C-alpha cells in the first residue's frame, strides 16, 4: 500500500522540488495550500535560513511552515512578494485555474494577486482543455448562501453546500457541479458580482504565470499560450 502511495505522490514531489528554483533567496515567499503545496513546504524547510519568511494562504499552511522552522508573516507587513507557489484542482492551456478544493480559495487569491510571479505546481491529471469537470468552489457569507445558490443555478450550475466545513474566514462554500467554463475570465467576473459571494475559485483574471506539471516522464514547464 505504501508503495502505491509513494508512486502516486512522485509527480507531486517532483514539481515541488522543481519549484524551489523559483525561490528568491533573502525574500519573502507566498505559499499555497493542499497536498502538492505540502511537499513544497517540507522541502522549503531546508532553505529556511536563506529566505526572509513566508506568507501563508491558510491556517493549515501557516502551521506547517512553522513546523519546518519558517517564520510566517502577515501579508499586510510585506512590501514585496516576488513569487507565490501553489497547486491547482484544474488547469487549462491558458493557465486559468480552478482552486479551492481545500477551502482556502479567498486567501489564495489574495496572495496570488500580490505576487509578481505565480508558479502553479500540479500533476498532469489536473490538466484539462475546458475547466469545470472539478466542482467550482464559491465562498459565500452564510446568510447569502441560498440566494447565491439560486443565482448559480441560473448560470447553469448545480451548487451543493459543503457540509460541515467553514473557511478560515468564517464562511461557507458552495461547490458548483455541471459547468462547462468556456470563458473563465467572464465567468469569474459574473460570479464575483453576485451579492454575498466572497470570491469564486476561478483564477483566470490573474492566472498562473508558470505551471510545473509532473508526469511519468518528469516535470515539464508550461507558460500561457499566446
Buried (B, 14 or more C-beta within 10 A) or exposed (E): EEEEEEEEBEBBBBBBBBBEEBBBEEBBBBBBBBEBBBBBBBBBBEBBEEBBBBBBBBBBBBEBBEEBEBEBBEBEEBEEBBBBBBBBBBBBEBBBBBBBBBBBBBBBBBBBEBBEBBBBBBBBEBBBEEBBBBBBBBBBBEEBBBBBBEBBEEEEBEBEBBEEEEBBEEBBBBBBBEBEBEEBBEBBBBBBEBEBBBBBBBBBBBBBBBBBBBBEEEBEEBEBEE
